[in-house]
């Protein structure tokens, strides 16, 4: 049986206390399973924002998507994680990545390092967090035992290996940093490239008794009757791609409600994604799709869910 779907929203915009609580409550009302916060300068600080989200809501899990490991000392991070998990009643999911925005490290006076150095630091962080938070002597103590669920995000081979070894959730970005960019500009990867990355991950994780949950970050959700016209502005950002290639990108959902629902179901069938994250500007637009997907996958429609992805 496939995993049940989960849906998360990554809240990007700073807000006053009441505004923050209001949009967290709205995410819960819309049916999101996870409220997430990124780790970028100029955006909300992750851990206090998640504690405030917990106070405003009852049901959703709460996560970092994803922490920039280069910003964090593992011992200090373990304190933040344990405290936040305790204060949120055991609702925390910890997302970690290497970080990819050189300019942010420079602004913070922190070394950026080579890709290999960033992966090395992420591995040390994961291993040290596992050791510290798994110790009965560590104070403060997290609410969840034996540990807070771990998400690791990235597409490179070393990241995929690390995720296959340690992560409960494997997050695929569907994009890579544009060559030479210091500001974190991303270039999408094609559907075929993501096929290869997911297949490589499955090879690395073949030894696991229980496979991890697969997550995909969706960058664009557009409801429209005219799919080709809707993506024309995006073509300027990817001049080497055709309209058909853009519409086929794993990180884009474009079409009518029926088409959008089918695209989500198709990504599960093709790649195994059952946990989808959208960015805050897409929170409202994605909500009807969640409802449709859940309806398509209720027990009395098992046959539709196990077979070819389609709208029912």
Buried (B, 14 or more C-beta within 10 A) or exposed (E): EEBEBBBBBBBBEEBEEEEBBEBBBBBBEBBBBBBBBBBBEEBBEBBBBBBBBBEBBEEBBBBBBBBBBBBBEBEEBBBBBBBBBBBBEEBBBBBBBBBBBBEBBEEEEBEBBEBEEBBBBBBEBBBBBBEBBEEEEBEBBBBBEEBBBBBBBBBBEBBBBBBBBBBBBBBBBBBBBEEEBBEBBBBBBBBEBBBEBBEBBBEBBEEEEEBBBBBBBBBBBBBBEEBEEBBEEBBEEBEEBEBEBBBBBBBBBBBBEEBBBBBBBBBBBBBBBBBBBBBBEBBBBBBBBBBBBEEBBEEEEEEBBEEEBBBB
